[in-house]
């Protein structure tokens, strides 16, 4: 699946990932509010984090071959030294994974990644949802009969400060997805 996903990344629109349930294809390219949220969160984090950490928004993916999972967080908080690898990043080197919910596939962030990230050992998972102007920070991985899960969930609404790992940033002026006159998302 990994080779297929990598070969499709350059030929079909959208983003491909390998999850526990198989290949995930978010068919649409990220829109302005998604990209602007990603940019603002990255910049705000980098202002308050130590210089040896980065809020990385590029490639490569994070991958755990033994679990058969390859994901691509919108923002990865990682030590610059841990980026000096060939191929995918080791997910256990991430300090945090941050996702901006996709308008076209919100369950990928709220369900699939909420299941996969603790399995990968990512200690902090923050979700920003431009559909609702809210989000959550999940921490404290613990074992469950269904596999590792986050034990702590702290919800926030846009406008409040949010703490991701050891760093607090504002959620002021984060964009929302537009609504059509009938109330549906555009």
C-alpha positions in Angstrom: 0.0 0.0 0.0 2.9 2.3 0.8 4.3 2.1 -2.7 0.9 2.7 -4.2 0.2 5.7 -2.1 3.6 7.2 -2.9 3.0 6.6 -6.7 -0.5 8.2 -6.5 0.6 11.4 -4.7 1.9 13.0 -7.9 -0.8 11.8 -10.3 -4.2 12.3 -8.6 -5.5 15.3 -6.7 -5.8 15.2 -3.0 -3.8 13.5 -0.3 -3.2 9.8 0.3 -2.4 8.1 3.6 -2.3 4.5 4.9 -4.5 3.9 8.0 -5.3 0.8 9.9 -8.5 0.4 7.8 -6.6 0.8 4.5 -5.9 3.7 2.1 -7.4 7.1 2.9 -7.9 9.5 0.0 -8.9 13.1 0.8 -10.0 13.9 -2.8 -9.9 17.7 -2.6 -6.9 19.9 -2.2 -6.9 22.0 1.0 -8.8 25.3 0.7 -7.8 28.7 1.9 -9.2 28.5 5.5 -7.4 25.1 6.0 -4.1 26.4 4.7 -4.4 29.7 6.6 -5.2 27.9 9.9 -2.2 25.6 9.3 0.1 28.6 8.7 -1.1 30.6 11.7 -0.9 27.6 14.1 2.7 26.8 12.8 3.9 30.4 13.2 2.3 30.9 16.6 3.9 27.7 17.9 7.3 28.5 16.6 7.2 31.9 18.4 6.9 30.1 21.8 8.9 26.9 21.3 12.6 26.4 21.9 14.8 27.0 18.9 15.7 23.3 18.5 12.0 22.4 17.8 10.1 23.2 14.7 6.4 23.2 13.7 7.0 21.4 10.4 4.3 21.5 7.6 6.1 19.7 4.8 7.1 16.3 3.8 7.9 13.5 4.6 5.1 11.5 6.2 5.3 9.7 9.5 5.3 6.0 9.2 5.4 2.9 11.4 5.9 0.0 9.0 5.3 -2.6 11.7 1.7 -1.2 12.2 1.2 -0.6 8.5 0.4 3.1 9.0 1.7 6.1 7.1 0.1 9.5 8.0 0.8 13.1 7.1 -0.1 15.5 9.9 -0.8 19.1 8.8 1.8 20.3 11.4 4.4 18.1 13.2 6.2 19.4 16.2 9.5 17.7 16.0 13.1 18.3 17.0 15.2 19.5 14.1 17.7 16.8 14.8 15.0 14.1 14.4 14.4 15.4 10.9 17.8 14.3 9.7 16.7 10.9 8.4 16.1 9.3 5.0 12.5 8.6 4.2 9.6 9.0 6.6 9.9 10.4 10.1 9.6 8.0 13.0 6.3 8.9 14.6 7.7 8.3 18.1 10.0 11.3 17.6 7.1 13.7 17.2 6.3 15.9 20.2 2.8 16.6 18.8 0.7 16.1 15.6 -1.7 18.9 14.7 -4.5 18.5 12.2 -6.8 21.0 10.6 -10.1 19.2 9.8 -10.7 18.8 6.2 -14.1 19.9 5.0 -14.4 16.9 2.6 -13.3 14.2 5.1 -13.7 15.2 8.7 -13.8 11.6 10.0 -10.2 11.1 8.9 -9.1 13.6 11.6 -11.8 13.0 14.3 -11.9 9.2 14.0 -9.1 7.6 12.0 -6.2 9.8 13.3 -7.6 9.8 16.8 -7.2 6.0 16.6 -3.9 5.9 14.7 -1.9 8.6 16.5 -1.8 7.0 19.9 -1.0 3.7 18.3 2.0 5.4 16.6 3.1 6.8 20.0 2.4 10.5 19.2 2.0 11.9 22.7 -0.1 15.0 21.8 -2.8 15.3 19.1 -4.4 18.7 18.5 -7.4 19.1 16.2 -8.6 22.5 14.8 -12.0 22.3 13.1 -12.8 25.3 10.8 -16.3 23.8 10.3 -17.3 24.5 13.9 -14.7 27.0 15.2 -13.6 24.6 17.9 -11.1 21.8 18.5 -9.5 19.5 21.1 -6.1 18.6 22.4 -5.7 14.9 23.2 -3.0 13.6 25.5 -2.1 10.8 28.0 -1.9 7.6 25.9 -3.2 4.6 27.8 -4.0 1.0 26.9 -7.5 -0.1 26.2 -9.0 -3.4 24.9 -9.3 -1.7 21.5 -5.6 -0.6 21.5 -3.9 2.6 22.8 -6.1 5.6 23.1 -5.8 9.2 24.5 -7.1 9.4 28.0 -7.4 13.2 28.3 -9.4 15.5 25.9 -9.4 19.2 26.4 -11.8 21.0 24.1 -11.6 24.6 23.1 -13.4 27.2 20.9 -11.8 29.6 18.6 -10.9 32.8 20.5 -9.6 30.9 23.5 -5.9 30.1 24.3 -5.0 26.5 23.7 -2.1 24.6 25.2 -0.3 22.1 22.9 2.3 20.2 24.8 4.1 22.8 26.9 3.2 25.8 24.7 0.1 28.0 24.8 -1.0 29.9 21.7 -4.1 32.0 20.9 -6.8 30.8 18.5 -7.9 34.3 17.8 -8.5 35.1 14.1 -8.4 31.5 12.9 -10.6 31.3 9.8 -13.8 29.3 9.4 -15.1 27.5 6.4 -17.8 29.5 4.6 -21.5 28.5 4.9 -23.9 28.7 2.0 -27.3 30.5 2.4 -29.0 27.2 3.3 -26.5 26.6 6.1 -24.6 23.9 4.3 -20.8 24.1 3.9 -19.6 25.5 0.6 
